[in-house]
Amino acid sequence: MRLSKKDKDIIKEFVKDRDEAVLSFDVNMFKAFYFKWKARGFYEIDLPKDDHIIEITMRKMVFGMRNPPKDKVKEAGKWLIEHGYDLDPFGGRP
């Protein structure tokens, strides 16, 4: 299936917004990103009610990104380890 220019532009905007929100490590910025895109029909699940879960999720998402800034990878990894989590984007506590 070939994507239209409009679809490609939407995906580009989504990735840009997502990366900015995730790399900010700011829960409120991530929530704003989520609600913006949920309103556009991109999310059907609710955010976790516990902000700590969102903090963990943002940092694990860094490891699933293409070419994230090295300083952000280091920062995310350090935070996860300090809080007792592994670096696997799909794992929990070791």
N, C-alpha and C positions, 0 to 999 in steps of 0.2 A: 504494500500500500504506500502510495506516494503522498507525502504531506503537502498541504497547500502553504503558500507563503504566510497566510494568516496563522495557521497552526504552528508553523515554525517560529513565528514572532511571539506567539503565546508561550511556547515552550522556553524560548530564550528569556522572556520576561520572568517566567516562573523560576527558572534556574538562577537567574541574577538575584531575585528577591530572596529565594531560599538560601543561597550562599551568603548573602549579606546578613540575614537573620541568624543563621547557624554560626557563622564566624564571629558574630558580635558577642556570643555567649551571654546575651541579655534576654532573660525570660520574657520580658514585656515586648521586646522587638520581635521575638519568635512568635508570641501570641498574635501580634498584629499581622505578621505574615500569614499565619495559619487562618485567621478569620477573614482576611482579604481573599485568600484563595478558596476557602470553604464557601464564601458567598458566591464565588464564580463556579461552584460545583466540583471543585477538585478534591475535596475531602468529605467523606461520609461518616467518619468516626469522630468522636469527641476527644478533645485534649485531656490528658490526665489532670485530675484536680490538684495533685501534689506538684508544686513547682520544682521540687527536687528531681522528680522523674523527668521533667522537661530539661532540666540542667544536664542530667545524665544523657538523655537522648541527643541533645545538641552536640555534646562532645563526642559521642559515638558516631554521629553522622559525619563528622570531620574525616573519620577513617574510611568512609564509603565514598567520599568525593573524589573527583578527578583532579589531580594536581592542586591540592589545598596548599596554602602558604606553609612553609616549614615551621615558622614560629607558632602558627596556630595548631599544627599537629603536636608540636612539643608541649604547648600550653594545655591542650585537651588531654594528652596522655598523662601529663603530670597531675592534673586535677583528678582524673579517673583513678589513678594509682593511689593518690593521697586519700581518696574517699573509699578505697577498697574495691574498686571495679577493675575488670580486665580491659584490654584494648580492643578486643574482638567486637565489631559492631553488632554482632548477633548474640553475644554472650552477656552474662551478668557478673556476679561476683565469682572470683576463682574458687 
